[in-house]
Amino acid sequence: MAATSLRPILALTMGDPVGVGPELMVLALSDPLIYQVCRPLVLGDLPALERARGQLAPGHKIQVTDHPQSGRYEPGTLDVMALSHLAPEDLQYGRPTAAGGAAMVSYILTATDLALKGEVAGIVTGPISKTAMNLSGYAYPGHTELLAARTGAPEVAMMLAGEDFRVVLATIHCALAEVPSRLSQAGLLRLFRLTCKALAADFGLASPRLGVAALNPHAGEGGLFGREEEEIIAPAVLKAQAEGLAVDGPFPADTLFWRHRQGQFAAICAMYHDQGLIPLKLLHFMDAVNVTLGLPIIRTSVDHGTAYDLAGTGKAHPGSLKAAIRLAAKMARRKMGERS
């Protein structure tokens, strides 16, 4: 096992107590290879984690700790900060409650605060329920907005990554009909800056090149199929290039992702959710990672939801969580190297 000094402590938030989060934590941390790259600390609910451990890894044990430096971080032991002890009625699979939602948010907020204070090197978040979040009084669309508010980050973006395939989204959760009105030259330029900076600083890529997808078929075909390319996207690309950023486009999306796959770009900027996530999940359905760009802390996450239909069955696949842990550890080690 690597020396402790080379294994960053990562705070893993359990996610929704009645989803697959507890099982994913147990399954992922049953892999001893995870302990070679980091020291994983789970922030979650003790009864939910004990239930998952008993079902999926009865030979392992849980060690409760109240501080990141107190963990053992050895294979066979799950180090846990038990931030909640939910009642049985709040632990019925697939049935989110206000109490469970409040506990779920507390894991995220505590992990974020630990990262801001430097007590953990980064956070890896499990799947949450927006319903439970809102039931508990937190009116955020999801993790990204909550983390931005907690850290005071002025600009954030969602990147989905799998090995060498990376997609950043210009718009995220909105109706397809709303996408054109949500695009702006200023917003895209900020996204290009943020992405290029993250590709160099967080991913360690030298001279990263960002490919920009068109919104319309054939990149608008000279305005025949839409004018967003000529009026919004292309001008934003030219402004980025004037700043010295390696940004190219807009290119027709039906060929751009193939070009990325061939190594022509370090990442792709997609104009809307499914434009970017369909090709990504086709290639990395089991191991894609959600990365929040622009935060003052490292944050990676699974790229899927609570999977209530699988909760309690033991059939949830931990591939995305394990990939998120490995990526966060790699990013943390890079930052540790910069400070040494």
C-alpha positions in Angstrom: 0.0 0.0 0.0 1.2 3.5 -0.8 2.6 5.7 2.0 -0.1 7.5 4.0 1.4 10.9 2.8 0.7 9.9 -0.8 -2.9 8.8 -0.1 -5.2 11.9 0.2 -8.1 11.7 2.6 -11.4 12.0 0.6 -14.8 12.6 2.1 -17.4 10.3 0.5 -21.0 11.5 1.1 -23.4 8.6 1.3 -26.2 10.3 -0.7 -29.9 9.5 -0.2 -30.2 7.0 2.7 -33.1 5.2 1.0 -31.4 4.9 -2.4 -28.4 2.9 -3.6 -25.9 5.2 -1.9 -25.2 3.1 1.2 -24.8 -0.1 -0.9 -22.4 1.7 -3.3 -20.2 2.9 -0.5 -19.9 -0.7 0.9 -19.3 -2.2 -2.5 -16.8 0.4 -3.7 -14.8 0.2 -0.4 -14.8 -3.6 -0.6 -12.2 -3.1 -3.3 -8.7 -3.0 -1.6 -7.3 -1.1 -4.6 -9.2 2.0 -3.5 -7.1 2.1 -0.4 -4.0 2.2 -2.5 -4.9 5.6 -4.0 -6.7 7.3 -1.1 -8.0 7.2 2.5 -11.8 7.1 2.1 -14.0 8.5 4.8 -17.7 8.0 4.5 -20.1 10.6 5.8 -23.5 9.1 6.3 -26.1 7.4 8.3 -24.9 4.6 10.6 -28.0 2.3 10.5 -28.2 2.6 6.7 -24.5 1.7 6.3 -24.7 -1.1 8.8 -27.6 -2.6 6.9 -25.7 -2.4 3.7 -22.5 -3.8 5.2 -24.4 -6.7 6.8 -26.0 -7.6 3.4 -23.0 -7.1 1.1 -19.8 -7.3 3.2 -20.5 -9.1 6.5 -16.8 -9.8 6.9 -16.0 -6.1 7.0 -16.5 -3.8 9.9 -17.4 -0.1 10.5 -15.2 2.1 12.5 -17.0 5.3 13.6 -14.7 8.4 13.8 -15.4 12.0 14.6 -12.4 13.5 12.7 -10.7 12.7 9.4 -7.3 12.2 11.0 -8.7 9.5 13.3 -9.6 6.9 10.6 -7.7 3.6 10.1 -8.2 3.6 6.3 -7.4 -0.1 5.9 -9.1 -2.6 3.6 -11.8 -4.5 5.5 -12.7 -1.4 7.6 -15.2 1.3 6.6 -14.3 4.6 8.4 -17.5 6.5 9.0 -18.4 9.9 10.3 -21.9 9.0 11.5 -23.8 12.3 11.0 -27.2 10.7 11.4 -29.0 7.8 13.1 -32.2 7.7 11.2 -35.3 5.9 12.5 -36.6 2.8 10.7 -39.5 4.8 9.1 -36.9 7.1 7.4 -35.0 4.1 6.0 -37.6 2.5 3.8 -36.1 1.9 0.4 -37.3 4.2 -2.3 -39.4 6.4 0.1 -37.6 9.7 0.8 -38.6 11.7 3.9 -37.8 15.1 5.2 -35.6 13.7 7.9 -33.7 11.6 5.4 -33.4 14.6 3.2 -32.0 16.8 6.0 -29.5 14.1 6.8 -28.5 13.7 3.2 -27.8 17.5 2.9 -25.8 17.5 6.2 -23.4 15.0 4.7 -22.7 17.3 1.7 -22.4 20.4 3.8 -20.1 18.8 6.4 -17.9 17.3 3.6 -17.7 20.7 1.9 -16.7 22.5 5.1 -14.0 19.8 5.8 -12.6 20.4 2.3 -12.7 24.2 2.7 -10.7 23.9 5.9 -8.2 21.5 4.3 -9.1 18.6 6.6 -9.9 16.4 3.6 -8.3 16.8 0.1 -11.6 16.5 -1.8 -15.1 15.2 -1.7 -16.8 12.4 -3.7 -20.6 12.6 -3.6 -23.1 9.7 -3.8 -26.5 10.0 -5.5 -29.1 12.3 -4.0 -32.8 12.8 -4.3 -34.0 16.3 -5.3 -37.4 15.4 -3.8 -35.8 14.6 -0.4 -33.7 17.8 -0.6 -36.7 19.9 -1.2 -38.7 18.1 1.5 -36.0 19.1 4.0 -36.3 22.7 3.1 -33.3 23.1 0.7 -34.6 24.6 -2.5 -31.7 23.7 -4.8 -32.0 21.8 -8.1 -29.1 19.6 -7.2 -25.5 19.1 -5.9 -23.9 21.7 -8.1 -26.0 24.6 -7.0 -25.7 23.7 -3.3 -22.0 23.4 -3.5 -21.6 26.7 -5.4 -23.7 28.4 -2.7 -21.7 26.8 0.2 -18.3 27.6 -1.3 -19.2 31.0 -2.7 -18.0 29.9 -6.2 -19.1 32.6 -8.7 -18.8 30.3 -11.8 -19.3 26.6 -11.9 -19.9 24.0 -14.6 -20.7 20.4 -14.9 -18.2 18.1 -16.7 -18.8 14.4 -17.3 -15.6 12.4 -17.8 -14.7 8.9 -18.6 -11.0 8.0 -19.2 -10.0 10.4 -22.1 -13.6 11.3 -23.1 -14.8 14.6 -21.4 -17.9 16.6 -22.0 -18.8 20.0 -20.4 -22.4 21.3 -20.6 -23.5 24.8 -21.6 -27.0 24.1 -20.3 -28.0 21.3 -17.9 -31.5 20.6 -16.6 -34.0 22.5 -18.6 -36.6 21.8 -21.4 -35.1 21.4 -24.8 -37.2 24.3 -26.0 -35.5 26.6 -23.5 -31.9 25.9 -24.6 -31.5 28.5 -27.3 -32.7 31.3 -25.0 -30.3 30.2 -22.3 -27.2 30.5 -24.5 -25.3 33.7 -24.6 -21.9 34.8 -25.9 -20.9 36.0 -22.4 -22.0 32.7 -20.8 -20.2 30.5 -23.3 -17.0 32.6 -23.0 -17.0 32.1 -19.2 -17.6 28.4 -19.7 -14.7 28.1 -22.2 -12.3 29.9 -19.8 -13.4 27.7 -16.9 -13.0 24.5 -18.8 -9.6 25.3 -20.3 -8.3 26.3 -16.9 -9.7 23.0 -15.3 -8.3 20.8 -18.1 -4.8 22.2 -17.4 -4.9 22.6 -13.6 -7.2 19.7 -12.5 -6.5 17.1 -15.3 -2.9 18.1 -15.8 -3.2 18.4 -19.6 -0.7 20.5 -21.5 -2.2 22.9 -24.0 -5.7 21.4 -23.9 -7.9 21.9 -27.0 -11.6 22.4 -26.5 -14.0 21.5 -29.3 -17.4 23.3 -29.3 -20.5 21.6 -30.6 -23.1 23.4 -32.7 -26.6 23.6 -31.5 -28.3 23.0 -34.8 -27.8 20.3 -37.5 -24.9 20.9 -39.8 -23.9 23.8 -37.5 -26.9 25.7 -38.8 -26.0 25.4 -42.5 -25.3 29.1 -42.9 -28.4 30.1 -41.0 -30.7 27.8 -42.9 -31.4 25.6 -39.8 -30.9 28.3 -37.2 -28.8 31.3 -36.4 -27.5 30.5 -32.9 -24.1 29.4 -34.4 -23.6 32.7 -36.3 -25.0 35.0 -33.6 -23.9 33.3 -30.3 -21.6 30.3 -30.5 -19.1 31.4 -33.2 -18.6 34.9 -31.8 -18.0 33.4 -28.3 -15.4 31.1 -29.8 -13.6 34.0 -31.6 -13.5 35.9 -28.3 -12.0 32.9 -26.6 -9.4 32.6 -29.3 -8.5 36.3 -29.0 -7.7 35.6 -25.3 -5.3 32.8 -26.4 -7.5 29.9 -25.5 -7.4 26.8 -27.7 -11.1 26.7 -28.5 -12.4 25.6 -31.9 -15.9 25.4 -33.4 -18.8 25.3 -33.6 -18.7 21.9 -35.3 -21.6 19.7 -36.3 -22.3 17.5 -33.3 -22.8 14.4 -35.4 -19.0 14.2 -36.2 -17.5 16.2 -33.3 -17.7 13.4 -30.7 -16.0 11.0 -33.1 -13.2 13.5 -33.5 -12.9 13.8 -29.8 -12.7 10.0 -29.5 -9.8 10.1 -32.0 -7.9 12.4 -29.7 -8.3 15.7 -31.6 -9.8 17.5 -28.5 -9.2 17.3 -24.7 -12.9 17.9 -24.2 -16.1 18.9 -25.9 -18.5 21.7 -24.9 -22.0 20.5 -25.6 -24.9 22.9 -25.9 -27.4 20.8 -24.0 -27.7 17.9 -21.6 -28.5 14.9 -23.9 -26.3 16.2 -26.7 -23.3 15.6 -24.5 -24.4 12.8 -22.3 -25.7 10.4 -24.9 -22.3 9.8 -26.5 -20.6 9.9 -23.1 -22.9 7.2 -21.6 -22.7 5.1 -24.7 -19.0 4.8 -24.1 -18.8 5.0 -20.3 -22.2 3.9 -18.9 -20.7 2.1 -15.9 -17.7 4.4 -15.1 -18.4 8.0 -16.0 -17.7 10.7 -13.4 -19.4 14.0 -12.7 -16.9 16.7 -12.0 -17.8 20.2 -10.8 -15.5 22.8 -12.4 -15.0 26.2 -10.7 -15.2 25.2 -7.1 -12.4 26.0 -4.7 -12.4 22.4 -3.6 -12.2 19.1 -5.5 -15.6 17.5 -6.1 -16.4 14.4 -8.1 -19.5 12.4 -8.1 -21.3 9.4 -9.6 -23.1 10.2 -12.8 -26.3 8.5 -11.9 -29.3 8.9 -9.6 -30.6 7.1 -6.5 -31.9 4.1 -8.5 -34.8 3.4 -6.1 -35.7 0.4 -8.1 -32.4 -1.2 -7.2 -32.1 0.0 -3.6 -31.8 -2.9 -1.2 -31.2 -5.5 -3.9 -27.4 -5.4 -3.8 -27.4 -5.2 -7.6 -26.2 -1.6 -7.9 -23.0 -1.3 -9.8 -20.2 0.7 -8.0 -18.2 1.4 -11.2 -19.0 5.1 -11.4 -18.3 5.7 -7.7 -15.0 3.9 -7.9 -14.1 5.9 -10.9 -15.1 9.1 -9.1 -12.9 8.2 -6.1 -9.9 7.4 -8.3 -10.3 10.7 -10.3 -10.6 12.8 -7.1 -7.6 11.0 -5.6 -5.6 11.8 -8.8 -6.6 15.4 -8.8 -5.8 15.7 -5.1 -2.3 14.2 -5.5 -1.7 16.7 -8.3 -2.6 19.5 -6.0 -0.5 18.1 -3.2 2.5 17.9 -5.6 2.0 21.6 -6.6 2.2 22.6 -3.0 5.2 20.5 -2.1 
